C-alpha cells in the first residue's frame, strides 16, 4: 500500500515513489518541535511530558540534549544559529546562547505571565514571533496546572529593544506559525481550546508589510482529520502540515495537493538533511523521516 495519497497530480513531482517512510526512534510520550542543525548534522526535538529535549544524529541515534527542559515545546534557530525554545513549564521563550547560557526573550506581557508559548519563528529583520495558547497550563501533563492570566495571542518581539507586542489577538488558541518564502504572508493555525470539540481548526493567512504590520486573516485551509498543530514551507511556498492521518501538503492558495500517510497522529515537521530535502516528522510516540523532491525553508 502506498504511503502517498494524491489529490493534485503536481504532488507526484514532490515525492519519490521508491522512498519509504523511516521510523528513526520511538518509545516517547508526545514529541514536538523538531528543528534541524545543519552545522551539527543533528535534529533537536521535544518529548514534552518527559520534560526533555532530545537530539537525533544519523550515526548515534537518540541522546538527551537537555533535561529538564522546562517542558519545552516548539523550537527554531535565529540568524546567528542559536536555539530559540518555547517553554511550557516556565511560561517563556528563551534563547540558548553559543556558550550554553540561557537568555529570556519573553515571559510576560503588560505585567501578566504568558500562558505557555508553543511555536516560534524568526523574521529576516531579526524579530521573533511566537504563539501563546493555554495548553501547557491546563493540566500537569505538558507543564504545570496554573491560572490563565492572558488571552491566547500571537506576539512579536522587537530585536532592537526587546519590546513585546500582541500582533494577532482574535484566536482561541493560535498554534503553528510560518512565513511564506518572501515573508509577505504569515500563516497561523487555530487548533481550538482544550476540551472544546466544536472548536474551529484551520490555517489562516495574514499579510505582513515591510514594517512588520499584520493585516488580513482569512481562512486558507481546514485540515481534516486532526489539526495543523505545526507546519513548515518548502521554497515554492507549499505548506507541509501535521494532521491526524499524517502530513498534508497544501498549496499557497489553500488547495490540498497530497498526503504522506503516517501511522501515528503527527504533531509537527521540519526540513533538514544536506539539501534541506528530508522531512522530519514528530508523531505522538515516534520520530520519522522521509526524503522528498522538495527543498524546505529552514535556518542553517
N, C-alpha and C positions, 0 to 999 in steps of 0.2 A: 504494500500500500504506500502510495506517495505521501511524503510529508508536506507536499505543497498543494495548495488549492488556489486555482487561478480564476479571477473574476474579470480581468482585462488582459488580453494577450501580451501587453507590454511587460507584465510581471514575469513572463517566461524568460525575458532577457536579463532579469535581475538575479535569477537563481541558476544554479548549476545542477543539472539532472543527475550527475554521478556523485554528488556530495551528500553526506549523511549528517544528521544532527548528532553531535557528540555530547555525551554527558561527562563533564570534566570532574565533577565531585558531587557528593550527595551526603545526606545524613544531617542536614541543618534543620532549623525550625521555621524560619521565614527570612529568606535572603533578599536583599535590596541594594540599590545604589551602586551599580558597577561603574568603575572609572578606570581607563587604560593609562598606564605609564609606559610610553614607548621607549623612553630612555633607560628604563629599568627592565623592560620586557616582562611586565607583570600586570596583573589586574588586581585592584582592590575592590572589595565589596563588603556589605554589612550583613551580619547574622544578628538581626535586631534583638530578638528575645533573649539570646545568649550574650548580649552586651559586648560584642566584639567586632572588630574589623579584620577580615581575613585577606590573605594575599595568595593569589594563584600564579605560578610560573610554569612554563612548559616542562622544565627539567625537574622541578622539585614538588610540583603539585601544591597542596594547601599548607600554608603556615599561618600563624597568628601575627598580624601586623600590630594590633593594639587591643589590649584587654585590661581593664574595662574601657569601653568606648563612649560612655555616657549614652548608650543606646542609640548610636549613630544610625542615620538612615541614608539620605542621598549625599552624593559627593560629586565634585568636579575638580578641575585644576584651573588656577588663574594663569595669566600670561607669563608669569615667572616660573611656572611649573609646580607651584605649591598646592597642596591639597586643601580644598575647602570642604567642610563637612557640616551637615545638619544634624544636630544632636537633640534627640527627644528628651533624654534624661535631664540635661542641663538647660533645655529650652533655649538654645542659642545656635548661632552659626559661627564656626571657628575656622581659622587658617593655621595649618601646620607649617611653621617656618622651616627653612632649609636646615637649620640646626636642631630641629625636632621640638622646639618650644611651641607653645600654643598661644595664638592671639585671638581674642574675642572680636568678631566682626559685628555681631548684633545679638542682644539678649533682651531688649525691651523696646517699647515704643510709647511715647508720651507718658512715661513713668510707670507703665504696666508691663508685666512679663509677657514675652511671646508665648504662644501655645506650644507647638512642637514643630519647628522648621522641618520641612520634608524634602524638597528638591531645590537645587541651587544651580545657577548658570552665570556666566560672565560675559559681558558685552565687550566689544573691542576697545571701548573707551575706558575699560577697567571697572566699570560699575558692576556690582554684584546684585543679582536678583534672586529672590527666594520665595517660596510659598510657605504658608504657615497655617495648615489645618490643625484640627484638635486631636488627631488620632493618638498621639503619644501621651495625652493626659486623661484619656477617657477610661483607662484601665491600667493595671500594673504589668501588662504583658509586653508592651513596647516602650515602657518608660515608667512614670510614676503617676498614679491617680492624683489629680490636682484640680483646683478650681480654674475655670477658664476666665481670663481677665480681658481678653481682646477678641473681637470678631476675627474670622479667618480671612486674611488678606494676602495679597502679593506685594512684597516690599522691594524697594531699590535702595542700595547703599551707595552713596556718593564716594568715589575713590579719593577725592581731594581732601574732604573733611570728615568722612565717616558718617555724615548725616543720613538718617533713615527716613524714607518717605513711603507711605502706603500708596501704591500706584494703581492697584485694582482692588476694588472694595465690594463688588457685587456677587461674590461667590459664596456658596455654602461651605465648601471645602476645596479650595484650589490645591492641586497636587503637582502633576508633571509640568515641566517648563522646557521650552526650547525656542531658539531664534531660527528664522529662515537663514539660508546662506548669505543673503545680503543684509541681514539684520533689520530689514524694514518691516518684518512681521514677527510677532511674538505669539507662540502657541501655548495655551494653558488648559489643563484638563480639570474638569469638575468631576469629582468622584463621590460626592454626596456625604452627608453627615452619618456618623456611626449609628447603626440600628435603624436607619431610615430606608426601608425597602422601596419607597416611592421616589427616592432622590434621583435627580437627573444625573446622567453620567455621559459626558461628551467632551469634545475638544473645541475650544473657542479660539478665534484668531483676532489679533489686535494689530493695529498699525502703530509703528514706532517711528517718530521723526528723528532728525539729526540731534536734537537736544534731549532725547530720551523720553519725550512725552508720549503717552499712550492714548489711543482713541479706538473706537470701534468695539469689537467684542462679539461678533456674530458667531453662531454655532457653525463649525466646519464639518464635524462628523460625530456620530454617536457610535461608540464601539459596542458590538454585541457578539458574543456574550462577554460578561465581565466589564472591565473599565480600562481607561487609558491611565493606569497608575503611573507609568513612566514611559518616556519615548525619546528617540533621537532621530536626527535627519541625515539623509545622505546628501551628497554635493549637488544633486539635481533638485533638492527640496522635497523629496518624498519623506513621509513620516513613517517610522518603524516603531510601532507601539505595542505595549503589553495588552493582553486580552485574556479572557477566560479559557480560550482554547488554543492559545499560542501567541504568535506575533503577527500583527496585521500590518500590511503595507498600504498606506493611504497617500494619494497624490496631494499636491499643494492645493488642488481645487476641492478636496474632500472626498474623492472617489476611492472606494475600496478596490485596490488592484489585486491583492492576493494575500494568502496566509501561509505562515510556516506553522505546522501543527506541532505542538509541544505537549507531552503527556502530563504536565502539571500547570496550574494557574501561574501565568507569568506576571512578575511584578515590575520588571524594568529591563532595559537593554543599554548597551553602548557598543560603539565600533572600536576595533583595535587591530592588532597584528601589524606586520611590517608595512602594509599598504593601507591600513585602516579599512580592510576589506573583510574582516571577520566580525560577525555579530555575536557578542557575548550576552547571554540571557540568564537573568536570575529568575528562578521559577520555584516558589514555595520552598521545597527542601533541597533543591539542586542547582548547580551551575552548568549551563550548556553553552555550546559554541557551534556556529555554522559559518562556513565560508560562502560569501556572496560575490556576485559580479557587480558589486557596488562599492563605492568609497564613501565612508562616513565623515561627517563633520565632527572633529574631536580635537581637543587641545593636545599638545605633544605628550 
